[in-house]
Amino acid sequence: QVQLVESGGGLVQAGGSLRLSCATSGRTSSTLSMAWFRRVPGQEREFVATINRYTRNHADSLKGRFTISRDNAKNTVYLQLNSLKPEDTAVYYCAAREYSTDEAYYTRVYEYDYWGQGTQVTVSS
């Protein structure tokens, strides 16, 4: 069983930065495809970014501001959030699924098997 624990959320002013972490246990994270999603209040959970062994993909609307990365030695995935805006206020979730190929990437909630509890990011104007 895979467990995911997010951390790093908090309150930040517009224009600021945060780095979210997702610690994985129960499996070696290198055998998993990892992703970040977020849920803005009143909306459905939306795709933010995903990372395989050697490739990563970001939501088009967030490219250039958000960056996903991983440290397999630490079984941890990160999401760097830069130039934050009030509309980035959301609960950010880490997700995982079985790794398939580096060419495949998944952006739908139902495509992921494991989820963390989420970490709140609040951006003040």
C-alpha positions, 0 to 999 in steps of 0.5 A: 500500500502506498502512502502519500503525505504532503507538506509545505503549504501555508499563507503567502503574499501574491508574488511569493513562492512555496515548495510543496513536498510529497513523501512516499512510503510503502513503495519505492517512488521510482516505480510510480508516476507521480502528480499534483492536483489542486482543488480551488474552493467550489471547483473540481480537482484539477491537474497541475503537473505530473512526473515519470522517471525522465519526463514531466508535464505541466498544465498549460496554464501553469507552465513557467510558474509551477515546476514538478521534480522528484528525488528518488533517493528521498522518495519525495516529489516536489512542486515549486510554486513561483509568482503565486496569485490569489487564484492559486489558493487551493488545497494541493494534492499529491497523487500516484499510480503505477508507472507505465512508460515515460511517454505516457502521462495522465491528467485525470483524477480517476487515473490515479490510485493513491492520494494524499490528504492535501496541503492548503495553499493560501495566497493573499492579495 
